[in-house]
Amino acid sequence: MSIHKEGYKILIYGFITLLLLNVLVNIFLADQILVKWLFLAFSLTIYVFFLFFFRLPARELEPDPGLVYAPADGKVVVIEEAEEKEYFKDKRLQVSIFMSPFNMHSNRYPVSGHIKYVGYHPGNYMVAWHPKSSELNERSTIVIETKPGTEILIRQIAGAVARRIVTYAKENQDVLQGDELGFIKFGSRVDIFLPLGTEIEIPILQQVRANKSVIARI
């Protein structure tokens, strides 16, 4: 277990801020013993949460061209046919994974292949499970073409709490299944669009883990 690089600045600045606040509380409320201890406990709780949120567990896997792994930790909230309007502009099989603030937030490539498209769109910050969030919220879209020629779309979507999407993918880049695709800060959603007829391996409301849970076979 390690700490993700996206958390370094927040953890450093957060530590300094909480330390200064505790020093000020001790100076100006020197005779308020209970208040000082309660504020210290609150500060430690907040900082431990940040450490927990930016955790980066080791998730190695042996790439398998016949499997689609979950790109994120979380709960499967959608499995349905849907119109994909940005890239394919036709019907695809959509699987959506909702990530709570308590999930590991590193996103992974569900398949190996060649990146055909990367698109970023600023937008709103509706709750991530809202049906329109995949079209109206801030989002980043990545399309990977596997060696057999199957195109798979992954979409990182900001939510009501998530305010920053980080995407490492670049067009014309070759990527390996299981490597890091990006990171979303503080709760969000990841959609994956598969060809119609794809064999889905998980039920709705299933908890999945990136690089561990197989969501489909191609």
JODA-V637388 format. One record per helix or strand. SS is the DSSP state (H for helix, E for strand). FROM is the first residue (numbers start at 1). TO is the last residue. If there is no record, write none. Layout:
((SS | FROM | TO) (SS | FROM | TO))
This chain:
((E | 2 | 3) (H | 5 | 28) (H | 33 | 53) (E | 55 | 56) (E | 67 | 69) (E | 74 | 84) (E | 90 | 99) (E | 106 | 108) (E | 113 | 121) (E | 124 | 124) (H | 133 | 136) (E | 137 | 137) (E | 139 | 145) (E | 151 | 158) (E | 164 | 167) (E | 174 | 175) (E | 180 | 185) (E | 188 | 194) (E | 199 | 200) (E | 207 | 208) (E | 214 | 217))
